[in-house]
Amino acid sequence: MNICKIKFSAKSAIALALPLAICFSLGGCSLFGEPQLEVSSKAESLLSSIPQPKQTSYSYSAITNENVKNLYAQIESECQKPVPEEIQCTGKLSQKDIYEAIVAFKNDHPDIFWLKNTFTYYDYDGSTHIELAYITSGDALEEQKENFNTALSSFVDNATMYYSEYEREKYVNDFIVDNCEYDTEAAKSDYTTGNVSTAYGVLIEGKAICEGYTRAFQLLCNKLGIECVSVTGMTDNVGHAWNCARIDGDWCQVDVTWNDSGNEVDRYYYFNLTDEQMYATHRPDDYFADIEPENYNNDENLIGNLYIPECTTTSHNYYMNTASMLYDFDDETYDNIVTNLALAALNGDKYFSLYVSDSLDFGETYSKLINDAYIINYIDSANDKLAGSAELNTSSYAYKNETLRVITIELSYVN
């Protein structure tokens, strides 16, 4: 994505470079009349019921080989045991077939955190025999399951105040970003150890790599009644994993790992994107059906997808739901932006974002906002409207994201 950060002030504009994103809230405030964002009467209830969990089986449904489907079912049964036993398959399976069954099962069951991607197998008397591998087994596994389920219950209990699917999905994103740290050292390793690739690593140990982030996001969304699937692929020629979540019937791309960059301004940068937006930086792996068996190796790397939904809507994008719309440089748009900026200042928000309309050239608009001092004028006018209730500094930073058509102002307060 085309990302840039610029510092501006009433006296000068100084160019720098960094990533971006936004975060601001238009909470209710009577000072400027009715707020622009309406709050549902149902959402005003402090407590709401959480929908039934969504346990999806998109990966299983995509399997075309009946013997692979049978192995999927055998894996499901075997994973209920504290120590894995040898599985005798129905018929003879290739290494790719076995791997497809394991990947499909893990994609549909992010709660089964103890199952590894590796396995051993041999052919005997016309059928394939497989031994699965666990990260932890026996009594230690049973203890981990208890801790894991307790953490899940606590997470769900704290989600009762979120009414809409969008709000619950955002809660999942925020929970993971706030409670998990990306394990840089594990990410550098060719073979992962421990729980860094699992939802357990996120929920209990607070440390994971992209696969763990992805499993956790899917599981927590599922627990809150949101359909969600995992996607594997590449970013900058490095293996990666992310999600697609279904919000109000629309599929959206989400990368919670990249939302956890360590900079708060990036928290929703990859939250509910379209395919076009996500694939500017991400490339999904081929489907299993399109990969030749000889290209498979029995290792820790996830290769191949079974189901990737089409994501085309921007209506659930974080910025589309929170940013102030910049349609033109006319008086009406100017007044709306100033009012929303003042409301953000009253809320004490750290960031304020503008969504640049498709009718405007993004590059020219960004230059005009900076070079013609529109942002400074917005801040000055907002301060006039605030009349001392809060005061914004006219020297601050602006971030741009051309792919998302978003310009974010980092709000700086006087005193």
Secondary structure, 3 states (H helix, E strand, C coil): CCEEEEEECCCCEEEECCCCCCCCCCCCCHHHCCCCCCCCCCCCCCCCCCCCCCCCCHHHHHCCCHHHHHHHHHHHHHCCCCCCCCEECCCCCCHHHHHHHHHHHHHHCCCCCCEEEEEEEEEECCEEEEEEEECCCHHHHHHHHHHHHHHHHHHHHCCCCCCCHHHHHHHHHHHHHHHCEECHHHHHCCCCCCCCCCHHHHHHHCEECHHHHHHHHHHHHHHCCCCEEEEEEEECCEEEEEEEEEECCEEEEECHHHHCCCCHHHCCCCEEECHHHHCCCCEECCEHHHCCHHHCCCCCCCCCECCCCCCCCCCCCHHHHHCEEECCCCHHHHHHHHHHHHHHHHHCCCEEEEEECCCCCHHHHHHHHHHCCHHHHHHHHHHHHHCCCCCECCCEEEEEECCCCEEEEECCECC
